[in-house]
């Protein structure tokens, strides 16, 4: 079956990540997709049923999921759906699985900070040599990068403090300045009045 599905939901379990003996990264998680509807008779929102999915990502998508998602995040998933029946210990049921082709934060519920990572950096199709790595605190890409990859030049990236000021200004509230190795213990959160 090659049916494609797109689901908005909540990450219900901490994503599990593993790398197979052949070097393929796999991440999986449970996704809860609750429904709500407006009840005209009571003039209030009522909860409907929750659909449950097992989402599995492979290769570079799995590595990015491992670094980006945690339990409780609101996400959007698109991929191939598989419906399977199962039986264990005298009990049986149906499971709905999604082999993810794309996963991202659901921006209807919050903001996200996207960082480009060179494609195929952790796959068997990567160029021989040192594979690039990404510093999870700063997003800085280190190591060999494919010269043909469409990456943002380092001088085009904003200064972290400047980015924090813009974010604080846009949100109209406090936003912590990203820490760097040079920052000391006296770093303070940047408030909206400092951003002006």
Backbone as a printed PyTorch tensor [residue, N CA C, xyz], in Angstrom:
tensor([[[  0.8450,  -1.1770,   0.0000],
         [  0.0000,   0.0000,   0.0000],
         [  0.8910,   1.2410,   0.0000]],

        [[  0.6230,   2.1950,  -0.8620],
         [  1.4100,   3.4130,  -0.9630],
         [  0.5790,   4.6480,  -0.6580]],

        [[ -0.3950,   4.5310,   0.2440],
         [ -1.2220,   5.6680,   0.6030],
         [ -0.4070,   6.6380,   1.4530]],

        [[ -0.5390,   7.9290,   1.1590],
         [  0.1690,   8.9620,   1.9180],
         [ -0.8130,   9.6490,   2.8390]],

        [[ -0.3580,   9.9460,   4.0520],
         [ -1.1980,  10.5780,   5.0550],
         [ -0.4190,  11.7340,   5.6850]],

        [[ -1.1330,  12.7810,   6.0970],
         [ -0.5550,  13.8790,   6.8620],
         [ -1.3500,  14.0080,   8.1480]],

        [[ -0.6420,  14.0120,   9.2810],
         [ -1.2900,  14.0210,  10.5890],
         [ -0.6640,  15.0920,  11.4600]],

        [[ -1.5150,  15.8490,  12.1550],
         [ -1.0630,  16.7790,  13.1910],
         [ -1.3200,  16.1100,  14.5280]],

        [[ -0.3380,  16.1730,  15.4220],
         [ -0.5420,  15.5350,  16.7060],
         [  0.5110,  15.8990,  17.7210]],

        [[  0.4990,  15.1590,  18.8250],
         [  1.3920,  15.4000,  19.9580],
         [  2.2960,  14.1840,  20.1210]],

        [[  3.6080,  14.4170,  20.2570],
         [  4.5420,  13.3220,  20.5010],
         [  4.2210,  12.7560,  21.8830]],

        [[  3.7700,  11.5010,  21.9350],
         [  3.2720,  10.9180,  23.1780],
         [  4.3300,  10.1300,  23.9420]],

        [[  5.4280,   9.7700,  23.2920],
         [  6.5180,   9.0540,  23.9550],
         [  7.8250,   9.7130,  23.5630]],

        [[  8.8390,   9.5850,  24.4200],
         [ 10.1570,  10.0870,  24.0310],
         [ 10.6050,   9.3160,  22.7920]],

        [[ 11.0280,  10.0190,  21.7380],
         [ 11.4700,   9.3090,  20.5310],
         [ 12.6240,   8.3580,  20.8400]],

        [[ 12.5110,   7.1220,  20.3620],
         [ 13.5870,   6.1320,  20.5160],
         [ 14.4700,   6.2000,  19.2790]],

        [[ 15.7850,   6.1580,  19.4930],
         [ 16.7300,   6.2870,  18.3890],
         [ 17.7350,   5.1450,  18.4560]],

        [[ 18.0150,   4.5470,  17.3150],
         [ 19.0440,   3.5120,  17.2450],
         [ 19.6900,   3.5450,  15.8700]],

        [[ 20.8760,   2.9620,  15.7990],
         [ 21.5850,   2.8300,  14.5290],
         [ 21.8300,   1.3420,  14.3260]],

        [[ 21.4230,   0.8180,  13.1770],
         [ 21.5640,  -0.6070,  12.9000],
         [ 23.0220,  -0.9590,  12.6420]],

        [[ 23.3060,  -2.2610,  12.5910],
         [ 24.6620,  -2.7340,  12.2990],
         [ 25.1510,  -2.2570,  10.9410]],

        [[ 24.2170,  -2.0050,  10.0230],
         [ 24.6040,  -1.5340,   8.6880],
         [ 24.7170,  -0.0170,   8.6200]],

        [[ 24.5170,   0.6740,   9.7530],
         [ 24.7080,   2.1170,   9.7970],
         [ 23.4850,   2.9540,   9.4770]],

        [[ 22.3120,   2.3460,   9.4490],
         [ 21.0890,   3.1060,   9.1470],
         [ 20.4570,   3.5800,  10.4500]],

        [[ 20.2270,   4.8900,  10.5470],
         [ 19.6030,   5.4790,  11.7360],
         [ 18.0920,   5.3020,  11.6530]],

        [[ 17.4780,   4.9560,  12.8040],
         [ 16.0300,   4.7840,  12.8880],
         [ 15.5410,   5.4750,  14.1540]],

        [[ 14.5100,   6.2970,  14.0310],
         [ 13.8500,   6.9040,  15.1900],
         [ 12.3720,   6.5620,  15.1140]],

        [[ 11.7760,   6.2530,  16.2720],
         [ 10.3440,   5.9570,  16.2870],
         [  9.7050,   6.5620,  17.5250]],

        [[  8.4150,   6.8200,  17.4310],
         [  7.6640,   7.4190,  18.5330],
         [  6.1900,   7.1430,  18.3480]],

        [[  5.4210,   7.3300,  19.4140],
         [  3.9670,   7.2580,  19.3290],
         [  3.4490,   8.6810,  19.1720]],

        [[  2.4470,   8.8240,  18.3270],
         [  1.8480,  10.1230,  18.0500],
         [  0.3680,  10.0570,  18.3940]],

        [[ -0.0860,  10.9840,  19.2270],
         [ -1.5020,  11.0870,  19.5720],
         [ -2.1000,  12.2390,  18.7790]],

        [[ -3.1850,  11.9650,  18.0910],
         [ -3.8550,  12.9980,  17.3070],
         [ -5.2660,  13.1970,  17.8590]],

        [[ -5.3960,  14.1130,  18.8430],
         [ -6.7150,  14.3220,  19.4570],
         [ -7.6100,  15.1680,  18.5560]],

        [[ -8.9010,  15.0180,  18.7310],
         [ -9.8410,  15.8420,  17.9620],
         [-10.7210,  16.6330,  18.9280]],

        [[-11.0630,  17.8370,  18.5120],
         [-11.9770,  18.6830,  19.2780],
         [-12.9810,  19.2720,  18.2960]],

        [[-14.1830,  19.4810,  18.7910],
         [-15.2040,  20.0880,  17.9280],
         [-16.0270,  21.0610,  18.7490]],

        [[-16.6140,  22.0160,  18.0570],
         [-17.4460,  23.0290,  18.6980],
         [-18.8630,  22.4790,  18.8200]],

        [[-19.3680,  22.4040,  20.0360],
         [-20.7200,  21.9140,  20.2910],
         [-21.6370,  23.1320,  20.3820]],

        [[-22.5020,  23.3010,  19.3780],
         [-23.3860,  24.4650,  19.3390],
         [-24.4050,  24.4570,  20.4710]],

        [[-24.8240,  23.2760,  20.8760],
         [-25.8590,  23.2080,  21.9100],
         [-25.3540,  23.6920,  23.2660]],

        [[-24.0590,  23.4470,  23.5690],
         [-23.5050,  23.8910,  24.8560],
         [-22.6000,  25.1070,  24.7000]],

        [[-22.3820,  25.5380,  23.4630],
         [-21.4770,  26.6680,  23.1620],
         [-20.1100,  26.4740,  23.8140]],

        [[-19.5500,  25.2830,  23.6150],
         [-18.2180,  25.0040,  24.1620],
         [-17.5340,  23.9460,  23.3080]],

        [[-16.2140,  23.8390,  23.4900],
         [-15.4440,  22.8220,  22.7990],
         [-15.5860,  21.4950,  23.5340]],

        [[-15.7510,  20.4130,  22.7920],
         [-15.8060,  19.0860,  23.3970],
         [-14.7100,  18.2170,  22.7840]],

        [[-14.1540,  17.3380,  23.6130],
         [-13.1000,  16.4420,  23.1480],
         [-13.7150,  15.2560,  22.4330]],

        [[-13.1010,  14.8990,  21.3230],
         [-13.5230,  13.7200,  20.5820],
         [-12.5500,  12.5850,  20.8340]],

        [[-12.5120,  11.6530,  19.9140],
         [-11.6090,  10.5150,  20.0510],
         [-10.1800,  10.9300,  19.7090]],

        [[ -9.2280,  10.1660,  20.2130],
         [ -7.8140,  10.3810,  19.9000],
         [ -7.3430,   9.2250,  19.0390]],

        [[ -6.7750,   9.5300,  17.8900],
         [ -6.1890,   8.5070,  17.0300],
         [ -4.7180,   8.3500,  17.3990]],

        [[ -4.2350,   7.1230,  17.4210],
         [ -2.8560,   6.8120,  17.7970],
         [ -2.1040,   6.2430,  16.6090]],

        [[ -0.8720,   6.7290,  16.4140],
         [ -0.0290,   6.2830,  15.3150],
         [  1.3580,   5.9520,  15.8480]],

        [[  2.0030,   4.9840,  15.2270],
         [  3.4260,   4.7400,  15.4570],
         [  4.1550,   5.3500,  14.2710]],

        [[  5.0330,   6.3120,  14.5430],
         [  5.7550,   7.0310,  13.4850],
         [  7.1980,   6.5510,  13.4940]],

        [[  7.7190,   6.1870,  12.3210],
         [  9.0950,   5.7320,  12.1820],
         [  9.7800,   6.5710,  11.1080]],

        [[ 10.9780,   7.0500,  11.4320],
         [ 11.7890,   7.8300,  10.4910],
         [ 13.1110,   7.1090,  10.2750]],

        [[ 13.6850,   7.2570,   9.0950],
         [ 14.9230,   6.5690,   8.7460],
         [ 15.9790,   7.5550,   8.2570]],

        [[ 17.2310,   7.1520,   8.3820],
         [ 18.4160,   7.8350,   7.8670],
         [ 18.5320,   9.2620,   8.4000]],

        [[ 18.7380,  10.2350,   7.5180],
         [ 18.9810,  11.6060,   7.9920],
         [ 17.7640,  12.1880,   8.6950]],

        [[ 16.5570,  11.8220,   8.2710],
         [ 15.3530,  12.2850,   8.9610],
         [ 15.3420,  11.7620,  10.3910]],

        [[ 15.7460,  10.5060,  10.5920],
         [ 15.7980,   9.9270,  11.9380],
         [ 16.8050,  10.6680,  12.8100]],

        [[ 17.9620,  10.9960,  12.2610],
         [ 18.9730,  11.7300,  13.0310],
         [ 18.4610,  13.1100,  13.4200]],

        [[ 17.7680,  13.7800,  12.5120],
         [ 17.2230,  15.1060,  12.8040],
         [ 16.0870,  15.0360,  13.8270]],

        [[ 15.2680,  14.0000,  13.7490],
         [ 14.2010,  13.7930,  14.7360],
         [ 14.8160,  13.6050,  16.1160]],

        [[ 15.8700,  12.7980,  16.1820],
         [ 16.5420,  12.5290,  17.4600],
         [ 17.0560,  13.8180,  18.1020]],

        [[ 17.5460,  14.7600,  17.2960],
         [ 18.0890,  16.0140,  17.8150],
         [ 17.0220,  17.0820,  18.0440]],

        [[ 15.8330,  16.9260,  17.4560],
         [ 14.8650,  18.0230,  17.4270],
         [ 13.6020,  17.8140,  18.2560]],

        [[ 13.1490,  16.5810,  18.4310],
         [ 11.8350,  16.3540,  19.0320],
         [ 11.9270,  15.7390,  20.4180]],

        [[ 10.9200,  16.0590,  21.2230],
         [ 10.8030,  15.4530,  22.5480],
         [  9.3290,  15.2290,  22.8500]],

        [[  9.0760,  14.4510,  23.8810],
         [  7.7060,  14.1550,  24.2870],
         [  6.9600,  15.4630,  24.5840]],

        [[  5.7400,  15.5690,  24.0800],
         [  4.9150,  16.7470,  24.3010],
         [  4.9350,  17.7510,  23.1640]],

        [[  5.8930,  17.6140,  22.2160],
         [  5.9600,  18.5380,  21.0810],
         [  4.7570,  18.3270,  20.1640]],

        [[  4.2600,  19.4250,  19.6250],
         [  3.2060,  19.3670,  18.6060],
         [  3.8890,  19.3380,  17.2530]],

        [[  3.5660,  18.3310,  16.4440],
         [  4.2420,  18.1530,  15.1690],
         [  3.2570,  17.8670,  14.0450]],

        [[  3.7650,  17.9760,  12.8230],
         [  3.0440,  17.5830,  11.6160],
         [  3.8860,  16.5060,  10.9460]],

        [[  3.2600,  15.3810,  10.6100],
         [  3.9600,  14.2510,  10.0000],
         [  3.2890,  13.9160,   8.6820]],

        [[  4.0920,  13.6740,   7.6640],
         [  3.5610,  13.1580,   6.4090],
         [  4.3770,  11.9350,   6.0160]],

        [[  3.7000,  10.9300,   5.4790],
         [  4.4030,   9.7220,   5.0830],
         [  3.4490,   8.6450,   4.6100]],

        [[  4.0190,   7.4650,   4.3990],
         [  3.2330,   6.3260,   3.9240],
         [  2.5810,   5.6300,   5.1130]],

        [[  1.2960,   5.3480,   5.0020],
         [  0.5600,   4.7200,   6.0990],
         [  0.4460,   3.2160,   5.8470]],

        [[  0.5840,   2.4590,   6.9580],
         [  0.3920,   1.0100,   6.9180],
         [ -0.5280,   0.6290,   8.0670]],

        [[ -1.5410,  -0.1560,   7.7810],
         [ -2.4740,  -0.6210,   8.8050],
         [ -2.2470,  -2.1160,   8.9780]],

        [[ -1.9500,  -2.5140,  10.2290],
         [ -1.6330,  -3.9100,  10.5070],
         [ -2.4860,  -4.4300,  11.6530]],

        [[ -2.8380,  -5.6890,  11.5670],
         [ -3.5030,  -6.3410,  12.6940],
         [ -2.4490,  -7.1130,  13.4690]],

        [[ -2.6480,  -7.2130,  14.7750],
         [ -1.6800,  -7.9160,  15.6180],
         [ -2.4120,  -8.7760,  16.6370]],

        [[ -1.7100,  -9.7720,  17.1380],
         [ -2.2590, -10.6410,  18.1790],
         [ -1.1270, -11.0460,  19.1000]],

        [[ -1.3640, -10.8950,  20.4220],
         [ -0.3450, -11.2390,  21.4030],
         [ -1.0240, -11.6020,  22.7100]],

        [[ -0.6200, -12.7120,  23.2920],
         [ -1.1530, -13.1660,  24.5810],
         [ -2.6780, -13.2360,  24.5850]],

        [[ -3.2560, -13.7260,  23.5010],
         [ -4.7020, -13.8650,  23.4370],
         [ -5.4430, -12.5730,  23.1520]],

        [[ -4.7200, -11.4760,  23.0090],
         [ -5.3430, -10.1810,  22.6850],
         [ -4.9390,  -9.7810,  21.2700]],

        [[ -5.7760,  -9.0020,  20.6470],
         [ -5.4740,  -8.5590,  19.2940],
         [ -5.9540,  -7.1440,  19.0570]],

        [[ -5.5300,  -6.5790,  17.9760],
         [ -5.9430,  -5.2240,  17.6470],
         [ -5.3890,  -4.7970,  16.3050]],

        [[ -5.5220,  -3.5290,  16.0360],
         [ -5.0440,  -2.9450,  14.7890],
         [ -4.1020,  -1.8050,  15.1210]],

        [[ -2.9810,  -1.7510,  14.4310],
         [ -2.0530,  -0.6330,  14.6210],
         [ -1.9110,   0.1220,  13.3040]],

        [[ -1.7860,   1.4380,  13.4330],
         [ -1.6020,   2.2870,  12.2660],
         [ -0.1960,   2.8590,  12.3560]],

        [[  0.6250,   2.5780,  11.3430],
         [  2.0140,   3.0030,  11.3310],
         [  2.2410,   3.9660,  10.1780]],

        [[  3.1180,   4.9430,  10.4250],
         [  3.4720,   5.9090,   9.3910],
         [  4.9750,   5.8380,   9.1840]],

        [[  5.4160,   5.5130,   7.9590],
         [  6.8240,   5.6230,   7.5870],
         [  7.0180,   7.0640,   7.1190]],

        [[  7.6130,   7.8760,   7.9880],
         [  7.6500,   9.3200,   7.7680],
         [  8.5390,   9.7050,   6.5890]],

        [[  8.0510,  10.6290,   5.8000],
         [  8.8290,  11.2540,   4.7300],
         [  9.2010,  12.6760,   5.1180]],

        [[  8.4130,  13.2680,   6.0290],
         [  8.6910,  14.6200,   6.5130],
         [  8.0580,  14.8220,   7.8680]],

        [[  8.7710,  15.4920,   8.7670],
         [  8.2750,  15.7860,  10.1130],
         [  8.7190,  17.2050,  10.4660]],

        [[  7.8340,  17.9530,  11.0840],
         [  8.1940,  19.2970,  11.5260],
         [  7.3150,  19.7360,  12.6790]],

        [[  7.7830,  20.7610,  13.3910],
         [  6.9660,  21.3170,  14.4700],
         [  5.7230,  21.9750,  13.8870]],

        [[  4.6010,  21.8760,  14.5980],
         [  3.3460,  22.4850,  14.1830],
         [  3.3680,  23.9450,  14.6430]],

        [[  3.5820,  24.8640,  13.7240],
         [  3.7410,  26.2760,  14.0610],
         [  2.4370,  26.9540,  14.4550]],

        [[  1.3200,  26.2350,  14.4000],
         [  0.0700,  26.7870,  14.9200],
         [  0.1060,  26.8420,  16.4440]],

        [[  1.0380,  26.0950,  17.0630],
         [  1.1090,  25.9870,  18.5160],
         [  2.3500,  26.6370,  19.1100]],

        [[  3.2790,  27.0980,  18.3090],
         [  4.4940,  27.7040,  18.8630],
         [  5.4540,  28.0990,  17.7620]],

        [[  6.6580,  28.5190,  18.1920],
         [  7.6830,  28.9220,  17.2320],
         [  8.7920,  27.8790,  17.2210]],

        [[  9.5550,  27.8510,  16.1580],
         [ 10.6320,  26.8840,  16.0130],
         [ 11.8360,  27.5790,  15.4120]],

        [[ 13.0130,  27.0350,  15.6360],
         [ 14.2430,  27.5850,  15.0830],
         [ 14.8690,  26.5060,  14.2120]],

        [[ 14.8150,  26.6880,  12.8940],
         [ 15.2760,  25.6780,  11.9480],
         [ 16.7350,  25.9230,  11.6000]],

        [[ 17.5240,  24.8520,  11.5720],
         [ 18.9340,  24.9400,  11.2090],
         [ 19.1950,  23.9410,  10.0960]],

        [[ 19.7760,  24.4280,   8.9940],
         [ 20.0690,  23.5470,   7.8590],
         [ 21.2430,  22.6340,   8.2010]],

        [[ 21.0680,  21.3440,   7.8970],
         [ 22.1300,  20.3570,   8.0740],
         [ 22.4030,  19.7540,   6.7050]],

        [[ 23.6740,  19.6220,   6.3140],
         [ 23.9570,  19.0440,   4.9840],
         [ 23.3210,  17.6760,   4.8380]],

        [[ 22.6900,  17.4360,   3.7050],
         [ 22.0180,  16.1610,   3.4680],
         [ 23.0220,  15.0390,   3.3280]],

        [[ 22.6040,  13.8550,   3.6880],
         [ 23.3710,  12.6180,   3.5660],
         [ 24.6220,  12.5970,   4.4350]],

        [[ 24.7340,  13.4910,   5.4150],
         [ 25.9530,  13.5230,   6.2170],
         [ 26.1020,  12.2990,   7.1010]],

        [[ 25.0080,  11.5960,   7.3940],
         [ 25.1120,  10.4200,   8.2490],
         [ 24.7140,   9.1420,   7.5130]],

        [[ 24.5920,   9.2100,   6.2120],
         [ 24.1510,   8.0490,   5.4560],
         [ 25.3130,   7.3960,   4.7280]],

        [[ 25.0780,   6.1960,   4.2370],
         [ 26.1130,   5.4660,   3.5230],
         [ 26.4650,   6.1410,   2.2050]],

        [[ 25.5920,   7.0500,   1.7130],
         [ 25.8630,   7.7340,   0.4510],
         [ 26.6990,   8.9900,   0.6440]],

        [[ 27.1730,   9.2260,   1.8730],
         [ 27.9640,  10.4210,   2.1410],
         [ 29.3090,  10.3290,   1.4300]],

        [[ 29.8870,  11.5010,   1.1550],
         [ 31.1980,  11.5690,   0.5250],
         [ 32.2250,  10.9710,   1.4740]],

        [[ 33.2010,  10.1930,   0.9920],
         [ 34.2100,   9.6190,   1.8830],
         [ 34.9490,  10.7100,   2.6530]],

        [[ 35.3770,  10.3750,   3.8380],
         [ 36.1000,  11.3330,   4.6750],
         [ 35.3160,  11.6410,   5.9260]],

        [[ 35.7540,  12.6550,   6.6400],
         [ 35.0850,  13.0350,   7.8740],
         [ 33.7070,  13.5820,   7.5600]],

        [[ 32.7110,  13.0550,   8.2450],
         [ 31.3680,  13.5790,   8.0430],
         [ 31.1760,  14.7910,   8.9360]],

        [[ 30.4060,  15.7670,   8.4790],
         [ 30.1910,  16.9630,   9.2830],
         [ 29.3970,  16.6390,  10.5450]],

        [[ 29.6130,  17.4360,  11.5580],
         [ 28.8360,  17.3060,  12.7840],
         [ 28.2400,  18.6650,  13.1130]],

        [[ 27.1560,  18.6510,  13.8780],
         [ 26.4660,  19.8750,  14.2430],
         [ 26.5180,  20.0380,  15.7520]],

        [[ 26.9720,  21.2170,  16.2060],
         [ 26.9690,  21.5280,  17.6280],
         [ 25.5200,  21.7880,  18.0140]],

        [[ 24.9080,  20.9630,  18.9110],
         [ 23.4890,  21.1340,  19.2180],
         [ 23.1670,  22.4400,  19.9290]],

        [[ 24.1560,  23.0710,  20.5890],
         [ 23.8810,  24.3370,  21.2820],
         [ 23.8640,  25.5100,  20.3140]],

        [[ 24.7870,  25.5250,  19.3530],
         [ 24.8930,  26.6870,  18.4750],
         [ 24.3850,  26.4340,  17.0660]],

        [[ 24.2980,  25.1480,  16.6660],
         [ 23.8890,  24.8380,  15.3050],
         [ 25.0290,  24.9580,  14.3150]],

        [[ 26.2500,  25.1900,  14.7970],
         [ 27.4010,  25.3510,  13.9160],
         [ 27.7570,  24.0120,  13.2920]],

        [[ 27.9610,  24.0150,  11.9670],
         [ 28.3350,  22.8080,  11.2540],
         [ 29.8560,  22.7530,  11.1950]],

        [[ 30.4120,  21.6380,  11.6680],
         [ 31.8670,  21.4640,  11.6750],
         [ 32.2290,  20.2740,  10.8020]],

        [[ 33.4090,  20.3220,  10.2170],
         [ 33.8890,  19.2040,   9.4170],
         [ 33.6740,  19.4560,   7.9400]],

        [[ 33.9250,  18.4410,   7.1420],
         [ 33.8240,  18.5440,   5.6940],
         [ 32.3740,  18.6890,   5.2730]],

        [[ 32.1140,  19.6310,   4.3940],
         [ 30.7680,  19.8490,   3.8680],
         [ 30.8360,  19.7260,   2.3630]],

        [[ 29.8420,  19.0790,   1.7770],
         [ 29.7700,  18.9240,   0.3310],
         [ 29.7090,  20.2990,  -0.3230]],

        [[ 30.6780,  20.6470,  -1.1890],
         [ 30.6710,  21.9830,  -1.7960],
         [ 29.4590,  22.2370,  -2.6760]],

        [[ 28.8070,  21.1750,  -3.1750],
         [ 27.6280,  21.3560,  -4.0230],
         [ 26.3500,  21.5100,  -3.2150]],

        [[ 26.4420,  21.2880,  -1.8740],
         [ 25.2460,  21.3930,  -1.0320],
         [ 24.8160,  22.8440,  -0.9300]],

        [[ 23.4990,  23.0400,  -0.8770],
         [ 22.9460,  24.3780,  -0.7470],
         [ 22.9000,  24.7500,   0.7350]],

        [[ 23.9890,  25.3260,   1.2370],
         [ 24.0560,  25.7030,   2.6430],
         [ 24.1960,  27.2040,   2.7590]],

        [[ 23.8040,  27.7370,   3.8890],
         [ 23.9010,  29.1620,   4.1310],
         [ 25.3240,  29.5000,   4.5310]],

        [[ 25.8820,  30.5240,   3.9360],
         [ 27.2420,  30.9430,   4.2810],
         [ 27.2810,  31.4230,   5.7240]],

        [[ 28.4380,  31.1590,   6.3830],
         [ 28.5530,  31.4840,   7.8030],
         [ 28.3340,  32.9670,   8.0640]],

        [[ 28.8090,  33.8320,   7.1380],
         [ 28.6710,  35.2670,   7.3830],
         [ 27.2420,  35.7580,   7.2080]],

        [[ 26.3400,  34.9050,   6.6940],
         [ 24.9420,  35.3030,   6.5590],
         [ 24.1390,  35.0090,   7.8200]],

        [[ 24.7010,  34.2230,   8.7480],
         [ 23.9770,  33.8740,   9.9570],
         [ 23.9860,  35.0450,  10.9260]],

        [[ 22.8630,  35.3300,  11.5910],
         [ 22.8170,  36.4500,  12.5270],
         [ 23.5750,  36.1340,  13.8050]],

        [[ 24.0380,  37.1730,  14.4590],
         [ 24.6580,  37.0320,  15.7670],
         [ 23.5930,  36.5140,  16.7350]],

        [[ 23.9150,  35.5220,  17.6180],
         [ 22.8960,  34.9640,  18.5160],
         [ 22.2240,  36.0180,  19.3920]],

        [[ 22.9920,  36.9980,  19.8960],
         [ 22.3960,  38.0400,  20.7390],
         [ 21.4290,  38.9020,  19.9270]],

        [[ 21.8020,  39.1990,  18.6730],
         [ 20.9240,  40.0020,  17.8130],
         [ 19.6420,  39.2350,  17.4920]],

        [[ 19.7800,  37.9340,  17.2240],
         [ 18.6030,  37.1080,  16.9540],
         [ 17.6830,  37.0640,  18.1770]],

        [[ 18.2670,  36.9870,  19.3840],
         [ 17.4670,  36.9680,  20.6060],
         [ 16.7300,  38.2920,  20.7940]],

        [[ 17.3880,  39.4120,  20.4820],
         [ 16.7270,  40.7290,  20.5930],
         [ 15.5400,  40.8170,  19.6420]],

        [[ 15.7270,  40.3440,  18.4110],
         [ 14.6240,  40.3820,  17.4410],
         [ 13.4750,  39.4870,  17.8900]],

        [[ 13.8010,  38.3020,  18.4280],
         [ 12.7610,  37.3890,  18.9060],
         [ 12.0010,  38.0040,  20.0690]],

        [[ 12.7440,  38.6210,  21.0230],
         [ 12.0950,  39.2620,  22.1700],
         [ 11.1860,  40.3820,  21.7140]],

        [[ 11.6350,  41.1440,  20.7220],
         [ 10.8290,  42.2450,  20.2040],
         [  9.5650,  41.7180,  19.5330]],

        [[  9.7100,  40.6340,  18.7560],
         [  8.5590,  40.0710,  18.0500],
         [  7.5470,  39.4590,  19.0070]],

        [[  8.0460,  38.8340,  20.0890],
         [  7.1500,  38.1790,  21.0310],
         [  6.6360,  39.1200,  22.0990]],

        [[  7.2930,  40.2740,  22.2500],
         [  6.8470,  41.2400,  23.2490],
         [  7.0850,  40.7710,  24.6700]],

        [[  8.1350,  39.9990,  24.8990],
         [  8.4030,  39.5050,  26.2450],
         [  9.8370,  39.0760,  26.3980]],

        [[ 10.0940,  38.3180,  27.4460],
         [ 11.4450,  37.8610,  27.7350],
         [ 11.8370,  36.7050,  26.8250]],

        [[ 13.1150,  36.6970,  26.4730],
         [ 13.6720,  35.6200,  25.6750],
         [ 15.1250,  35.4950,  26.0580]],

        [[ 15.5470,  34.3060,  26.4850],
         [ 16.9200,  34.1170,  26.9480],
         [ 17.8820,  34.1660,  25.7760]],

        [[ 18.9810,  34.8990,  25.9420],
         [ 20.0160,  34.9630,  24.9240],
         [ 20.7200,  33.6190,  24.8790]],

        [[ 20.9480,  33.0470,  23.6870],
         [ 21.6440,  31.7700,  23.6160],
         [ 23.0220,  31.8770,  24.2360]],

        [[ 23.4190,  30.8320,  24.9850],
         [ 24.7310,  30.8650,  25.6160],
         [ 25.7940,  30.4500,  24.6220]],

        [[ 27.0040,  30.9260,  24.8510],
         [ 28.1470,  30.5330,  24.0380],
         [ 29.2670,  30.1640,  24.9820]],

        [[ 30.3210,  29.5070,  24.4910],
         [ 31.4120,  29.1060,  25.3650],
         [ 32.0840,  30.2910,  26.0470]],

        [[ 31.9330,  31.5050,  25.4910],
         [ 32.5740,  32.6700,  26.0680],
         [ 31.7240,  33.3440,  27.1300]],

        [[ 30.4500,  32.9340,  27.2340],
         [ 29.5600,  33.5650,  28.1980],
         [ 29.9250,  33.1460,  29.6140]],

        [[ 29.7280,  34.0610,  30.5310],
         [ 30.0170,  33.7720,  31.9310],
         [ 28.7510,  33.4480,  32.6870]],

        [[ 28.8710,  33.2210,  34.0080],
         [ 27.7070,  32.8460,  34.8070],
         [ 26.7550,  33.9910,  35.0570]],

        [[ 27.1390,  35.2370,  34.6800],
         [ 26.2830,  36.3880,  34.9460],
         [ 25.3640,  36.7350,  33.8010]],

        [[ 25.1910,  35.8220,  32.8210],
         [ 24.3030,  36.1080,  31.6900],
         [ 22.8830,  36.2690,  32.1820]],

        [[ 22.1670,  37.2170,  31.6140],
         [ 20.7970,  37.4930,  32.0150],
         [ 19.8660,  37.2900,  30.8080]],

        [[ 18.6250,  37.0420,  31.1070],
         [ 17.6160,  36.9600,  30.0260],
         [ 17.4150,  38.3530,  29.4690]],

        [[ 17.1950,  38.3980,  28.1680],
         [ 16.9870,  39.6580,  27.4780],
         [ 15.5160,  40.0030,  27.5060]],

        [[ 15.1720,  41.1530,  28.0360],
         [ 13.7600,  41.5270,  28.0930],
         [ 13.4160,  42.3840,  26.9020]],

        [[ 12.1190,  42.5830,  26.6800],
         [ 11.6840,  43.3640,  25.5250],
         [ 12.1360,  44.8080,  25.6060]],

        [[ 12.2960,  45.3640,  26.8080],
         [ 12.7540,  46.7550,  26.8760],
         [ 14.2150,  46.8770,  26.4860]],

        [[ 15.0240,  45.7690,  26.6740],
         [ 16.4190,  45.7910,  26.2410],
         [ 16.5130,  45.7010,  24.7290]],

        [[ 15.4930,  45.1170,  24.0930],
         [ 15.5370,  44.9180,  22.6550],
         [ 15.2370,  46.1950,  21.8980]],

        [[ 14.6380,  47.1860,  22.5790],
         [ 14.2560,  48.4070,  21.8850],
         [ 15.4480,  49.2750,  21.5490]]])
